[in-house]
Amino acid sequence: MVKLPDIRQVNAPVLGEIMAPEANSFGVLRLLMASLVLISHSYMFAFGTPLAEPLTAWTGHSLGQHAVQGFFILSGILVAQSFDRCRSLLDFAAARALRIFPALIVCVVLTALVLGPFVSQLPVGEYFTSTVLPIYLAKTLSLATGSAPLPGVFDDLPMPGIVNSSLWTLKFEVLCYAGLALAGTAGLFNSAYRTAVAALLAAFLVAIYAIDPQNFTEHSFTDNVRYFALYFGTGTLIYILRDKLVIAGVALVPFAAVFVIALGTRFAELATAMLLGYAIVWAASKPFGPLRAFCNKIDLSFGVYIYAGPIQQALLDGAPGLHPVAISLAAFAFVLPLAMLSWILIEHPALKLRTNVRQLLTRPKSKQRLSAQTR
């Protein structure tokens, strides 16, 4: 029997040593995950079914779903770090809101008021007077759904009426933020009890999946909360264990073996979270050359994620029958510049506002009263 080397004897870092942005490639991985969602959805849009997406028949999840799982693990790590360093709950909430909503609002408005009337089958006047338009804006901006239709838009495509399906995960992202805030306030990041807290969190993640698995497409709202909490919680657990988690490629072998054995069982999601979680940490320790520096400076991942769907559907609307590979290549040509503009004009300036918000929240009350009186 081949004996695997003890990772404690391998010259490898622990996660805590590479948590500084310049020392890891989390930004590269975020862009990769967003790109994989785009590629995977090209198959769904082209053939009209999620079953057409790569990997679905092999692992029970599509390539895009695995990418979203990776997104939530990354969020669990990075948002847990953000909460751990925040000065207050309001500071944390402001940081999360500024990261999501400014870019989302612009994307939704551009989709509804620029792309929508351009591709709609309805006359422009009828489009703008349709009650479906304000409903789309309200439901999408409130994160209620990612499947709200626009009047006469994409009705004859293989995935009819779907405008921006990727946005459906954002409400679960926000719910994970809320859960993290509650747990953090209750002492999740108390260093004095780190071992006990890690054990309790691990037990919680196992407990929420200690039931028979369901087909992902049949998940209820509660099932989806449980599903996304598993992957976000895995990332949070990884962050809590950052000073003990040794990063060595050889450890991927047993994680991969458990994943293969667990496929099709009630433990498949747990095994997937374990493998993906460790694989993400291992990949983040790799330098990726100049791509790391680029992604640390310019984060295109959110822009790619929120703009890909409407662009892919618009491409199919203009050229029915496009192959998924052609859809992906053409979509990248449009989406990457949009993501760059989103970062430069909206996302990065919005993140800079966090400093102003933090200063406002931490101003002494006496100064705030004085400022109000002078106004």
SULVEN-V169082 format. One line per field, one symbol per residue. ss: DSSP state (A for helix, B for strand, O for the rest). burial: b if it has 16 or more other ideal C-beta (glycine too) atoms within 10 Angstrom, else e. A space follows every 50 residues. Layout:
ss->???
burial->???
This chain:
ss->OOOOOOAAAOOOOBAAAAOOAAAOOAAAAAAAAAAAAAAAAAAAAAAOOA AAOOOAAAAOOOAAAAAAAAAAAAAAAAAAAAAAAOOOAAAAAAAAAAAA AAAAAAAAAAAAAAAAAAAOOOOAAAAAAOAAAAAAAAAAAOOOOOOOOO OOOOOOOOOOOOOOAAAAAAAAAAAAAAAAAAAAAOOOOOAAAAAAAAAA AAAAAAAOOOOOOOOAAAOOAAAAAAAAAAAAAAAAAAAAOOOOOBOOAA AAAAAAAAAAAAOOOOOAAAAAAAAAAAAAAAAAOOOOOAAAAAAAAOOO AAAAAAAAAAAAAAAAAAOOOOOAAAAAAAAAAAAAAAAAAAAAAAAAAA AAAAAAAAAAAAOOAAAAAAAAAAO
burial->eeeeeeeeeeebeebeebbeeeebbbbbbbbbbbbbbbbbbbbbbbeeeb ebbbebeebbbbbbbbbbbbbbbbbbbbbbbbbeebeeeebbebbbebbb ebbbebbbeebbeebbbebbebeeeebeebebbeebbebbbebeebebbb bbbbeebbbebbbbbbbbbbbbbebbbebbbebbeeebbeeeebeebbee beeebeebbeeeeeebeeeeeeebbbbbbbbbbbbbbbbbbbeebebbee beeebeeebeebeeeebbbbbbbbbbbbbbbbbbbeebeeebeebbebbb bbbbbbbbbbbbbbbbbeeeebebeebbebbbebbbebbeebbeebbeeb eeeeeebbeeeeeeeeeeeeeeeee
